[in-house]
Every structure is written in structure tokens, then in C-alpha cells.
Amino acid sequence: MVFRTGAGTKLAAALGEFPVAMEVDGVDANTGVAWSVVLHGKAAPVKQLDDVINTFSLPLFPWESGKKDHFVRVPADSISGRRFTVTEPLTWWTPYSGIKPSALE
């Protein structure tokens, strides 16, 4: 797995001595089927020129503005995941009772 990020403490922590875990989730709104995948591995910076150039062809688009000029690769030591059906909100939702909150809330 490869991702882009900016410089800072999160990048430093990801590239530290300990392995990292990355999670990706999604849901199909039409079927109500959701999925969750977790990857564990040791993060490493992408430094070789050919590897950096190859990352430009990947659809890596930042969700936030700002400089994201560091590319990080996480080779998978393990991958786990699951697929499940999302429960309808009416089965777990607690309706508003109309009670006014206390002054401390």
C-alpha cells in the first residue's frame, strides 16, 4: 500500500521502529453490504527515483489541502478483513424523547 502525506510528527511516527496498521472501510449504499480491511506492516519512505515516478500513476489524491510531498509504502505483513450487512437505523436508533437536557449538558 502507498499513501501520500506531509512532513511532521505523524510521518515520523509511521516511519519509526514499530509496525503500523492501516484500515480501509466502505459500504455499498444500494445493497447495505459494508466491508473493512486492516493491513499490518512496516512503513518505509518511497525514495528510489523510479519508485517515486511510479507512484505518480497511482490515484493518490489528498482529502485536505497542504503540502503532501512524502510517499510512504507499507508492504503487507498481514491483511484481515470482513464483510457484513449494515443494520437498518430503525433497529438501533433511540428516538428523541422531547425531554429537555439539564443545564450541565
C-alpha positions as CSV (number, residue, x, y, z in Angstrom):
1,M,0.0,0.0,0.0
2,V,1.2,3.5,-0.8
3,F,0.0,6.8,0.6
4,R,1.0,10.5,0.4
5,T,1.4,12.7,3.5
6,G,3.1,15.8,4.7
7,A,6.1,16.2,7.0
8,G,5.6,16.2,10.8
9,T,5.1,14.0,13.8
10,K,2.7,11.6,12.2
11,L,5.1,10.8,9.4
12,A,7.9,10.4,11.9
13,A,5.8,8.0,14.0
14,A,4.8,6.0,10.9
15,L,8.4,5.6,9.8
16,G,9.6,4.7,13.4
17,E,10.7,1.4,14.6
18,F,7.3,-0.2,15.1
19,P,4.9,-1.6,12.5
20,V,1.8,0.3,11.5
21,A,-1.8,-0.7,10.9
22,M,-3.9,0.9,8.1
23,E,-7.7,0.4,7.9
24,V,-10.0,1.0,4.9
25,D,-13.7,0.8,5.1
26,G,-16.6,1.1,2.7
27,V,-20.3,0.4,2.2
28,D,-22.4,-0.2,-0.8
29,A,-25.4,2.1,-0.3
30,N,-27.5,0.0,-2.8
31,T,-27.0,-3.4,-1.1
32,G,-26.3,-2.3,2.5
33,V,-23.1,-4.5,2.5
34,A,-20.1,-3.0,4.2
35,W,-16.5,-4.1,4.3
36,S,-13.5,-3.4,6.5
37,V,-9.9,-4.3,5.7
38,V,-6.9,-3.9,8.0
39,L,-3.3,-4.2,6.8
40,H,-0.3,-4.5,9.1
41,G,3.3,-3.8,8.0
42,K,6.4,-1.8,8.5
43,A,6.2,1.6,6.8
44,A,9.1,2.9,4.7
45,P,9.6,6.0,2.6
46,V,9.5,5.7,-1.1
47,K,12.9,7.1,-2.1
48,Q,14.2,5.5,-5.3
49,L,13.5,7.8,-8.3
50,D,11.8,5.0,-10.3
51,D,9.6,4.1,-7.4
52,V,8.6,7.8,-6.8
53,I,7.8,8.2,-10.6
54,N,5.7,5.0,-10.5
55,T,3.6,6.5,-7.6
56,F,2.5,9.3,-9.9
57,S,0.4,6.9,-11.9
58,L,-1.5,5.8,-8.7
59,P,-4.8,7.6,-7.9
60,L,-3.4,9.2,-4.7
61,F,-5.4,12.4,-4.1
62,P,-5.2,14.2,-0.8
63,W,-8.5,14.9,1.0
64,E,-7.1,18.0,2.7
65,S,-5.1,20.9,1.3
66,G,-1.5,21.3,2.1
67,K,1.9,20.0,1.0
68,K,1.8,16.2,0.7
69,D,5.2,15.5,-0.8
70,H,6.2,12.4,1.1
71,F,5.2,9.0,-0.3
72,V,5.1,6.1,2.1
73,R,4.9,2.3,1.3
74,V,3.6,-0.3,3.7
75,P,4.3,-3.8,2.5
76,A,1.7,-6.1,3.9
77,D,2.9,-8.5,6.7
78,S,-0.8,-9.4,7.3
79,I,-4.2,-8.5,5.9
80,S,-7.5,-9.2,7.5
81,G,-11.0,-8.2,6.7
82,R,-14.7,-8.8,6.9
83,R,-17.9,-8.1,5.0
84,F,-21.2,-7.6,6.8
85,T,-24.7,-6.2,6.3
86,V,-25.3,-2.8,7.8
87,T,-28.2,-2.8,10.3
88,E,-31.1,-0.6,9.5
89,P,-31.1,2.6,11.7
90,L,-34.7,1.9,12.9
91,T,-33.5,-1.2,14.7
92,W,-31.0,0.6,16.9
93,W,-32.0,4.3,16.8
94,T,-33.3,5.8,20.0
95,P,-35.8,8.5,19.1
96,Y,-35.7,11.9,20.6
97,S,-37.8,11.8,23.8
98,G,-38.6,15.5,24.0
99,I,-37.0,15.8,27.4
100,K,-35.1,19.0,27.9
101,P,-31.4,18.4,28.8
102,S,-30.1,19.6,32.2
103,A,-28.2,22.8,32.5
104,L,-24.9,20.9,32.6
105,E,-25.4,19.1,29.3
